Amino acid sequence: MSATVITVTLNPAIDQTVTLDALHPGAVNLATAVHVNAGGKGVNVASCLADWGVPVIASGLLGRDNAAPFENLFADKGIRDAFIRVAGSTRTNIKLVDRSTLDTTDINLPGMSANEEALDRLQLLLDEQADADRYVVLAGSLPAGIGDDSWAQFCRQLRSLGARVLLDSSGTALQQALALPAAELPWLIKPNQHELEQYLGRTLASRDELVAAARELQQRGIAVVVVSLGSDGALLCCADGCWFAEPLTLSDIHSSVGAGDALVAGLVAALSAQLAWPEVLRLGMALAAAKLGQFGPNLPPRQEVCQLAERIQIERITE
């Protein structure tokens, strides 16, 4: 199996994370810290994979006017930069972290518009890079200027090349991708509970309902369904069974921004190492927990992540 993972981010962002002792809407708020990082879901996945030692190619669409933070990140972490540059600036996302509640308020600013020509150039690049059994992560939202079926187009293309496609998106983009024929569907999806409920159009109030929903998606042709449950843990279902990961109680949480992306990175890293399914979920949860103690798309030293992994309880809930 190909060792190098490819991530695709069509709508990257520069994340400006502002930390406050407490957020008071309508009043003057004094920040205690501010961190600016190159981000976007696929960029975050690539960064965490690189920290873990997995070779990675980061691709997608990037505004040429403010590409420097991304170029610096890729250079610092040894990530191969395969982004297609387009006119304009990549968007900025402002994240207000309330330390008193650990809630994060997101303010997402508008950014560049893409076009079908840029997508065509990216697809040509992926034709050259993607091959049988390579893991390709499609992550995040879609920029203005391209169709809601763009992730579906990439799934179709990559599946035809034999790649194992992992999709982490939501809303209409996810709906379009999951409407594909079985042979073109993503191999793995990782919605959170809200995104899964939104897609299915119903509330999933119990673990049994979550498992049933995951099994429903598998019957449509998706091999692996991982549902992130935030502070309640995570669920992984595949043909070999379903496993539930208990959440960890952590004392030092800086920001929840990017924790879901770190989860995806952990899943991919474990899959690349051909670990057993419970260990795939364990490493995903360990990277997500480790990310909570870091600002930006970064992991702590490997030993700290391994110590967290040892504490994670994995329960098999179905055969």
C-alpha positions as a Markdown table, in Angstrom:
| # | Residue | x | y | z |
|---|---|---|---|---|
| 1 | Met | 0.0 | 0.0 | 0.0 |
| 2 | Ser | 1.2 | 3.5 | -0.8 |
| 3 | Ala | 2.8 | 5.1 | 2.2 |
| 4 | Thr | 2.2 | 8.8 | 1.4 |
| 5 | Val | -1.2 | 10.2 | 2.3 |
| 6 | Ile | -2.8 | 12.9 | 0.2 |
| 7 | Thr | -5.1 | 15.5 | 1.7 |
| 8 | Val | -7.4 | 17.8 | -0.3 |
| 9 | Thr | -8.7 | 21.1 | 1.1 |
| 10 | Leu | -10.8 | 23.2 | -1.3 |
| 11 | Asn | -11.6 | 25.9 | 1.2 |
| 12 | Pro | -8.5 | 26.5 | 3.5 |
| 13 | Ala | -8.4 | 29.2 | 6.1 |
| 14 | Ile | -6.0 | 31.2 | 8.2 |
| 15 | Asp | -7.2 | 30.5 | 11.7 |
| 16 | Gln | -6.9 | 33.4 | 14.2 |
| 17 | Thr | -7.7 | 31.9 | 17.6 |
| 18 | Val | -8.3 | 34.5 | 20.3 |
| 19 | Thr | -8.4 | 33.3 | 23.9 |
| 20 | Leu | -10.5 | 35.1 | 26.5 |
| 21 | Asp | -11.0 | 34.5 | 30.2 |
| 22 | Ala | -14.7 | 34.9 | 29.5 |
| 23 | Leu | -16.6 | 36.1 | 26.4 |
| 24 | His | -19.1 | 38.9 | 27.1 |
| 25 | Pro | -21.1 | 39.7 | 23.9 |
| 26 | Gly | -21.9 | 43.4 | 23.4 |
| 27 | Ala | -19.0 | 44.5 | 25.7 |
| 28 | Val | -15.3 | 45.2 | 25.3 |
| 29 | Asn | -13.4 | 41.9 | 25.7 |
| 30 | Leu | -9.7 | 41.7 | 26.6 |
| 31 | Ala | -7.8 | 38.8 | 25.0 |
| 32 | Thr | -5.3 | 36.9 | 27.0 |
| 33 | Ala | -3.6 | 35.3 | 23.9 |
| 34 | Val | -3.9 | 35.2 | 20.1 |
| 35 | His | -2.6 | 32.5 | 17.8 |
| 36 | Val | -2.6 | 32.7 | 14.0 |
| 37 | Asn | -2.2 | 29.5 | 12.0 |
| 38 | Ala | -2.6 | 28.2 | 8.5 |
| 39 | Gly | -5.7 | 25.9 | 8.7 |
| 40 | Gly | -8.6 | 24.3 | 7.0 |
| 41 | Lys | -9.6 | 20.8 | 7.7 |
| 42 | Gly | -7.4 | 19.0 | 5.3 |
| 43 | Val | -4.4 | 21.3 | 6.2 |
| 44 | Asn | -4.9 | 20.4 | 9.8 |
| 45 | Val | -5.0 | 16.7 | 9.0 |
| 46 | Ala | -1.8 | 17.0 | 7.0 |
| 47 | Ser | -0.1 | 18.9 | 9.8 |
| 48 | Cys | -1.0 | 16.3 | 12.4 |
| 49 | Leu | 0.1 | 13.4 | 10.1 |
| 50 | Ala | 3.4 | 15.1 | 9.6 |
| 51 | Asp | 3.9 | 15.5 | 13.3 |
| 52 | Trp | 3.2 | 11.8 | 13.7 |
| 53 | Gly | 5.8 | 10.9 | 11.0 |
| 54 | Val | 3.5 | 10.0 | 8.2 |
| 55 | Pro | 4.6 | 11.3 | 4.7 |
| 56 | Val | 1.9 | 13.6 | 3.4 |
| 57 | Ile | 1.1 | 15.6 | 0.3 |
| 58 | Ala | -1.2 | 18.6 | 1.0 |
| 59 | Ser | -3.3 | 19.7 | -2.0 |
| 60 | Gly | -6.3 | 21.8 | -2.8 |
| 61 | Leu | -6.9 | 25.4 | -3.7 |
| 62 | Leu | -5.0 | 28.3 | -2.1 |
| 63 | Gly | -5.3 | 32.1 | -2.6 |
| 64 | Arg | -2.0 | 33.4 | -3.9 |
| 65 | Asp | -2.3 | 36.8 | -2.1 |
| 66 | Asn | -1.7 | 35.3 | 1.4 |
| 67 | Ala | -0.2 | 31.9 | 0.8 |
| 68 | Ala | 2.9 | 32.6 | 3.0 |
| 69 | Pro | 1.5 | 31.1 | 6.3 |
| 70 | Phe | 0.7 | 27.9 | 4.4 |
| 71 | Glu | 4.0 | 27.7 | 2.6 |
| 72 | Asn | 5.8 | 28.3 | 5.9 |
| 73 | Leu | 3.8 | 25.5 | 7.6 |
| 74 | Phe | 4.6 | 23.0 | 4.8 |
| 75 | Ala | 8.3 | 23.9 | 4.8 |
| 76 | Asp | 8.6 | 23.6 | 8.6 |
| 77 | Lys | 6.9 | 20.2 | 8.7 |
| 78 | Gly | 8.2 | 18.6 | 5.5 |
| 79 | Ile | 4.8 | 18.5 | 3.9 |
| 80 | Arg | 4.8 | 18.4 | 0.1 |
| 81 | Asp | 3.0 | 21.4 | -1.2 |
| 82 | Ala | 0.7 | 20.5 | -4.1 |
| 83 | Phe | -1.8 | 23.3 | -3.8 |
| 84 | Ile | -3.2 | 25.0 | -6.9 |
| 85 | Arg | -2.8 | 28.8 | -6.5 |
| 86 | Val | -5.9 | 30.9 | -7.5 |
| 87 | Ala | -6.5 | 34.6 | -7.6 |
| 88 | Gly | -7.4 | 36.4 | -4.3 |
| 89 | Ser | -6.9 | 35.7 | -0.6 |
| 90 | Thr | -7.6 | 32.6 | 1.4 |
| 91 | Arg | -10.3 | 33.3 | 4.0 |
| 92 | Thr | -9.7 | 34.1 | 7.6 |
| 93 | Asn | -11.6 | 32.4 | 10.4 |
| 94 | Ile | -11.7 | 34.1 | 13.8 |
| 95 | Lys | -12.2 | 31.7 | 16.7 |
| 96 | Leu | -13.1 | 33.1 | 20.2 |
| 97 | Val | -12.2 | 30.7 | 22.9 |
| 98 | Asp | -14.0 | 31.3 | 26.2 |
| 99 | Arg | -11.8 | 29.7 | 28.9 |
| 100 | Ser | -14.6 | 29.8 | 31.5 |
| 101 | Thr | -16.8 | 27.5 | 29.5 |
| 102 | Leu | -14.4 | 26.1 | 26.9 |
| 103 | Asp | -16.9 | 27.1 | 24.2 |
| 104 | Thr | -15.5 | 28.4 | 20.9 |
| 105 | Thr | -17.4 | 31.0 | 18.9 |
| 106 | Asp | -16.5 | 31.0 | 15.2 |
| 107 | Ile | -16.6 | 34.0 | 12.9 |
| 108 | Asn | -15.8 | 32.9 | 9.4 |
| 109 | Leu | -14.9 | 35.7 | 6.9 |
| 110 | Pro | -15.5 | 35.4 | 3.2 |
| 111 | Gly | -12.5 | 34.5 | 1.0 |
| 112 | Met | -11.5 | 33.7 | -2.5 |
| 113 | Ser | -13.8 | 32.3 | -5.2 |
| 114 | Ala | -12.7 | 29.2 | -7.1 |
| 115 | Asn | -13.7 | 28.1 | -10.6 |
| 116 | Glu | -14.1 | 25.0 | -12.6 |
| 117 | Glu | -10.7 | 25.6 | -14.3 |
| 118 | Ala | -8.9 | 25.5 | -11.0 |
| 119 | Leu | -10.8 | 22.2 | -10.1 |
| 120 | Asp | -9.7 | 20.7 | -13.4 |
| 121 | Arg | -6.1 | 21.6 | -12.7 |
| 122 | Leu | -6.4 | 20.0 | -9.3 |
| 123 | Gln | -8.0 | 16.9 | -10.8 |
| 124 | Leu | -5.1 | 16.5 | -13.2 |
| 125 | Leu | -2.7 | 16.7 | -10.4 |
| 126 | Leu | -4.5 | 14.0 | -8.5 |
| 127 | Asp | -4.6 | 11.8 | -11.6 |
| 128 | Glu | -0.8 | 11.8 | -11.4 |
| 129 | Gln | -0.5 | 11.4 | -7.6 |
| 130 | Ala | -3.4 | 9.1 | -6.5 |
| 131 | Asp | -3.2 | 5.4 | -7.2 |
| 132 | Ala | -4.6 | 2.1 | -6.0 |
| 133 | Asp | -5.0 | 1.8 | -2.2 |
| 134 | Arg | -3.6 | 5.2 | -1.5 |
| 135 | Tyr | -5.4 | 7.0 | 1.3 |
| 136 | Val | -6.8 | 10.4 | 0.1 |
| 137 | Val | -8.5 | 12.7 | 2.6 |
| 138 | Leu | -11.2 | 15.1 | 1.3 |
| 139 | Ala | -11.9 | 17.5 | 4.0 |
| 140 | Gly | -13.9 | 20.7 | 4.8 |
| 141 | Ser | -16.4 | 23.0 | 3.1 |
| 142 | Leu | -16.5 | 24.2 | -0.5 |
| 143 | Pro | -15.5 | 27.7 | -1.6 |
| 144 | Ala | -17.7 | 30.0 | -3.6 |
| 145 | Gly | -17.7 | 29.6 | -7.3 |
| 146 | Ile | -17.8 | 25.8 | -7.5 |
| 147 | Gly | -20.7 | 23.3 | -7.4 |
| 148 | Asp | -22.1 | 21.6 | -4.4 |
| 149 | Asp | -21.2 | 18.3 | -6.1 |
| 150 | Ser | -17.5 | 19.0 | -6.1 |
| 151 | Trp | -16.6 | 16.5 | -3.4 |
| 152 | Ala | -18.8 | 14.0 | -5.3 |
| 153 | Gln | -16.7 | 14.6 | -8.4 |
| 154 | Phe | -13.5 | 14.0 | -6.5 |
| 155 | Cys | -14.9 | 10.8 | -5.0 |
| 156 | Arg | -15.9 | 9.5 | -8.4 |
| 157 | Gln | -12.4 | 10.3 | -9.9 |
| 158 | Leu | -10.4 | 8.9 | -7.0 |
| 159 | Arg | -12.4 | 5.7 | -6.6 |
| 160 | Ser | -11.9 | 5.1 | -10.4 |
| 161 | Leu | -8.1 | 5.2 | -9.6 |
| 162 | Gly | -8.5 | 2.7 | -6.8 |
| 163 | Ala | -7.8 | 5.2 | -4.0 |
| 164 | Arg | -9.3 | 4.8 | -0.5 |
| 165 | Val | -11.2 | 8.0 | 0.0 |
| 166 | Leu | -11.9 | 9.4 | 3.4 |
| 167 | Leu | -14.5 | 12.2 | 3.4 |
| 168 | Asp | -15.0 | 14.7 | 6.3 |
| 169 | Ser | -17.5 | 17.3 | 5.2 |
| 170 | Ser | -21.1 | 18.3 | 5.9 |
| 171 | Gly | -24.3 | 19.8 | 4.6 |
| 172 | Thr | -25.1 | 19.7 | 0.9 |
| 173 | Ala | -21.6 | 18.8 | -0.1 |
| 174 | Leu | -21.8 | 15.6 | 2.0 |
| 175 | Gln | -25.3 | 14.8 | 0.8 |
| 176 | Gln | -24.2 | 15.0 | -2.8 |
| 177 | Ala | -21.2 | 12.7 | -2.2 |
| 178 | Leu | -23.3 | 10.2 | -0.4 |
| 179 | Ala | -25.9 | 10.1 | -3.3 |
| 180 | Leu | -23.3 | 8.5 | -5.5 |
| 181 | Pro | -23.6 | 4.9 | -6.7 |
| 182 | Ala | -22.0 | 2.4 | -4.3 |
| 183 | Ala | -18.9 | 1.9 | -6.4 |
| 184 | Glu | -18.1 | 5.7 | -6.3 |
| 185 | Leu | -18.9 | 6.3 | -2.6 |
| 186 | Pro | -16.1 | 7.4 | -0.2 |
| 187 | Trp | -14.5 | 4.4 | 1.6 |
| 188 | Leu | -14.7 | 6.1 | 5.0 |
| 189 | Ile | -16.7 | 9.1 | 6.4 |
| 190 | Lys | -16.3 | 10.9 | 9.7 |
| 191 | Pro | -19.4 | 13.0 | 10.5 |
| 192 | Asn | -20.0 | 14.3 | 14.0 |
| 193 | Gln | -23.4 | 13.5 | 15.6 |
| 194 | His | -25.0 | 16.7 | 14.4 |
| 195 | Glu | -23.8 | 16.3 | 10.8 |
| 196 | Leu | -25.1 | 12.7 | 10.8 |
| 197 | Glu | -28.4 | 13.8 | 12.2 |
| 198 | Gln | -28.6 | 16.6 | 9.6 |
| 199 | Tyr | -27.9 | 14.2 | 6.8 |
| 200 | Leu | -30.4 | 11.5 | 7.9 |
| 201 | Gly | -33.1 | 14.1 | 8.9 |
| 202 | Arg | -33.7 | 12.6 | 12.4 |
| 203 | Thr | -32.4 | 12.8 | 15.9 |
| 204 | Leu | -30.0 | 10.0 | 17.1 |
| 205 | Ala | -30.7 | 10.0 | 20.9 |
| 206 | Ser | -28.9 | 6.8 | 22.0 |
| 207 | Arg | -25.9 | 4.7 | 21.2 |
| 208 | Asp | -28.1 | 2.0 | 19.6 |
| 209 | Glu | -29.6 | 4.7 | 17.2 |
| 210 | Leu | -26.1 | 5.8 | 16.3 |
| 211 | Val | -25.0 | 2.3 | 15.5 |
| 212 | Ala | -28.1 | 1.7 | 13.5 |
| 213 | Ala | -27.4 | 4.9 | 11.5 |
| 214 | Ala | -23.8 | 3.8 | 10.9 |
| 215 | Arg | -25.0 | 0.4 | 9.7 |
| 216 | Glu | -27.5 | 2.0 | 7.4 |
| 217 | Leu | -24.7 | 4.0 | 5.7 |
| 218 | Gln | -22.6 | 0.8 | 5.4 |
| 219 | Gln | -25.5 | -1.0 | 3.7 |
| 220 | Arg | -25.4 | 1.8 | 1.1 |
| 221 | Gly | -21.7 | 1.0 | 0.3 |
| 222 | Ile | -19.5 | 3.0 | 2.7 |
| 223 | Ala | -17.0 | 0.6 | 4.2 |
| 224 | Val | -16.2 | 2.5 | 7.4 |
| 225 | Val | -18.3 | 5.0 | 9.4 |
| 226 | Val | -16.7 | 6.9 | 12.3 |
| 227 | Val | -19.0 | 9.2 | 14.3 |
| 228 | Ser | -17.2 | 11.8 | 16.5 |
| 229 | Leu | -19.3 | 12.6 | 19.6 |
| 230 | Gly | -17.2 | 15.4 | 21.1 |
| 231 | Ser | -16.9 | 15.1 | 24.9 |
| 232 | Asp | -18.9 | 11.8 | 24.7 |
| 233 | Gly | -16.3 | 9.9 | 22.7 |
| 234 | Ala | -16.4 | 8.3 | 19.3 |
| 235 | Leu | -17.9 | 5.3 | 17.4 |
| 236 | Leu | -16.3 | 3.2 | 14.6 |
| 237 | Cys | -18.4 | 0.8 | 12.6 |
| 238 | Cys | -17.1 | -1.5 | 9.8 |
| 239 | Ala | -17.8 | -4.9 | 8.4 |
| 240 | Asp | -15.9 | -6.5 | 11.3 |
| 241 | Gly | -17.9 | -4.9 | 14.0 |
| 242 | Cys | -18.5 | -1.7 | 15.9 |
| 243 | Trp | -16.4 | -0.1 | 18.7 |
| 244 | Phe | -17.0 | 2.7 | 21.1 |
| 245 | Ala | -14.2 | 4.9 | 22.5 |
| 246 | Glu | -14.8 | 6.4 | 25.9 |
| 247 | Pro | -13.7 | 10.1 | 26.2 |
| 248 | Leu | -10.7 | 11.1 | 28.4 |
| 249 | Thr | -11.0 | 13.5 | 31.2 |
| 250 | Leu | -8.3 | 16.2 | 30.6 |
| 251 | Ser | -7.2 | 19.0 | 32.8 |
| 252 | Asp | -5.3 | 21.1 | 30.4 |
| 253 | Ile | -7.4 | 22.1 | 27.4 |
| 254 | His | -6.3 | 25.1 | 25.3 |
| 255 | Ser | -8.6 | 24.8 | 22.3 |
| 256 | Ser | -11.0 | 22.3 | 20.8 |
| 257 | Val | -10.3 | 23.8 | 17.3 |
| 258 | Gly | -9.1 | 21.1 | 15.0 |
| 259 | Ala | -9.7 | 18.2 | 17.4 |
| 260 | Gly | -11.9 | 16.4 | 14.8 |
| 261 | Asp | -9.2 | 16.9 | 12.2 |
| 262 | Ala | -6.6 | 15.3 | 14.5 |
| 263 | Leu | -9.1 | 12.4 | 15.0 |
| 264 | Val | -9.0 | 11.9 | 11.2 |
| 265 | Ala | -5.2 | 12.1 | 11.1 |
| 266 | Gly | -5.0 | 9.4 | 13.8 |
| 267 | Leu | -7.4 | 7.2 | 11.9 |
| 268 | Val | -5.3 | 7.5 | 8.7 |
| 269 | Ala | -2.0 | 7.0 | 10.6 |
| 270 | Ala | -3.3 | 3.8 | 12.1 |
| 271 | Leu | -4.8 | 2.6 | 8.8 |
| 272 | Ser | -1.5 | 3.3 | 7.1 |
| 273 | Ala | 0.3 | 1.2 | 9.8 |
| 274 | Gln | -2.3 | -1.6 | 9.2 |
| 275 | Leu | -3.4 | -1.6 | 12.9 |
| 276 | Ala | -6.5 | -3.6 | 14.0 |
| 277 | Trp | -9.8 | -1.7 | 14.1 |
| 278 | Pro | -9.9 | -1.1 | 17.9 |
| 279 | Glu | -6.4 | 0.4 | 17.6 |
| 280 | Val | -7.4 | 2.6 | 14.7 |
| 281 | Leu | -10.1 | 4.1 | 16.8 |
| 282 | Arg | -7.7 | 4.4 | 19.8 |
| 283 | Leu | -5.0 | 6.3 | 17.9 |
| 284 | Gly | -7.7 | 8.6 | 16.4 |
| 285 | Met | -9.0 | 9.4 | 19.8 |
| 286 | Ala | -5.4 | 9.8 | 21.2 |
| 287 | Leu | -4.5 | 12.4 | 18.6 |
| 288 | Ala | -7.8 | 14.2 | 19.1 |
| 289 | Ala | -7.1 | 14.4 | 22.9 |
| 290 | Ala | -3.5 | 15.4 | 22.4 |
| 291 | Lys | -4.6 | 18.2 | 20.1 |
| 292 | Leu | -6.8 | 19.7 | 22.8 |
| 293 | Gly | -3.7 | 20.8 | 24.7 |
| 294 | Gln | -2.2 | 22.6 | 21.7 |
| 295 | Phe | -2.9 | 25.8 | 19.7 |
| 296 | Gly | -2.9 | 25.4 | 16.0 |
| 297 | Pro | -2.6 | 22.2 | 13.9 |
| 298 | Asn | 0.1 | 20.7 | 16.1 |
| 299 | Leu | 0.7 | 17.6 | 18.2 |
| 300 | Pro | 2.7 | 17.3 | 21.4 |
| 301 | Pro | 5.7 | 14.9 | 21.5 |
| 302 | Arg | 4.9 | 11.4 | 20.5 |
| 303 | Gln | 5.5 | 10.0 | 24.0 |
| 304 | Glu | 2.6 | 12.2 | 25.3 |
| 305 | Val | 0.3 | 11.0 | 22.6 |
| 306 | Cys | 1.2 | 7.3 | 23.4 |
| 307 | Gln | 0.5 | 8.0 | 27.1 |
| 308 | Leu | -3.0 | 9.3 | 26.3 |
| 309 | Ala | -3.6 | 6.3 | 24.0 |
| 310 | Glu | -2.9 | 3.9 | 26.9 |
| 311 | Arg | -5.7 | 5.6 | 28.9 |
| 312 | Ile | -8.4 | 5.3 | 26.3 |
| 313 | Gln | -11.0 | 2.6 | 26.9 |
| 314 | Ile | -12.3 | 0.8 | 23.8 |
| 315 | Glu | -15.5 | -1.2 | 24.0 |
| 316 | Arg | -16.7 | -3.6 | 21.4 |
| 317 | Ile | -20.5 | -3.1 | 21.1 |
| 318 | Thr | -21.5 | -5.4 | 18.2 |
| 319 | Glu | -20.0 | -8.4 | 16.3 |
